Amino acid sequence: MKYTPAMIASLALLSTAALAGPSGGAFEITWYTIDAGGTNGSTGGAFELSGTIGQPDAGAVMTGGQFSLSGGFWPGVNNAPACPADLTGDGMLNFFDVSAFLTAYNAMNPVADFNGDGNFNFFDVSAFLQAYNMGCP
């Protein structure tokens, strides 16, 4: 039987694939930042990770089972906005901020979890109104 270069390459690839089975190694999330906003997501097996880039995270560490995730540009540093009720980011408190809060609240968007307890209820509305009434510096 005459071995052609394509056949040899196929055999080499097949034997490499057979040796490179699942490793069962540790999970790793590579550190990087993306500025300017938008969404980013990735999946692998039964796991999915997605988020909004370029916005402050809700401060607490997120955990599930044996996994935990610290979010933000610099985990451990509090990047709280100077005016938390300014949801539009225009430096002013007005109807558009109230509308943005109500839209986020109805969609159960984490931005509307104003007291950071993981629930959407009266206490979030109260915390937003308190921040709104304090005004912007």
Backbone hydrogen bonds, N-H to C=O, Kabsch-Sander energy under -0.5 kcal/mol:
donor,donor_aa,acceptor,acceptor_aa,energy
3,Y,1,M,-0.5
4,T,2,K,-0.6
8,I,4,T,-2.3
9,A,5,P,-2.4
10,S,6,A,-2.1
11,L,7,M,-2.3
12,A,8,I,-2.3
13,L,9,A,-2.4
14,L,10,S,-2.5
15,S,11,L,-2.4
16,T,12,A,-1.9
17,A,13,L,-2.4
18,A,14,L,-1.9
19,L,15,S,-1.4
20,A,16,T,-1.3
30,T,28,E,-0.5
40,N,51,G,-2.1
42,S,49,L,-2.8
44,G,47,F,-2.4
47,F,44,G,-2.1
49,L,42,S,-3.0
51,G,40,N,-2.2
53,I,38,G,-1.8
53,I,51,G,-0.5
55,Q,52,T,-0.5
59,G,57,D,-0.8
62,M,69,L,-2.6
64,G,67,F,-2.5
67,F,64,G,-2.1
69,L,62,M,-2.9
71,G,69,L,-0.6
77,V,74,W,-2.1
79,N,77,V,-0.8
86,D,83,C,-2.0
87,L,85,A,-2.0
89,G,86,D,-0.8
94,N,92,M,-0.6
97,D,94,N,-1.1
98,V,94,N,-1.4
99,S,95,F,-2.9
100,A,96,F,-2.2
101,F,97,D,-2.3
102,L,98,V,-2.6
103,T,99,S,-2.4
104,A,100,A,-2.4
105,Y,101,F,-2.9
106,N,102,L,-2.5
107,A,103,T,-1.6
108,M,105,Y,-1.2
109,N,104,A,-3.0
112,A,109,N,-2.5
113,D,110,P,-1.4
114,F,112,A,-2.3
116,G,113,D,-1.4
121,N,119,N,-0.6
124,D,121,N,-1.3
125,V,121,N,-1.4
126,S,122,F,-2.8
127,A,123,F,-2.2
128,F,124,D,-2.5
129,L,125,V,-2.7
130,Q,126,S,-2.2
131,A,127,A,-2.3
132,Y,128,F,-2.9
133,N,129,L,-2.5
134,M,130,Q,-1.3
135,G,131,A,-0.8
135,G,132,Y,-0.9
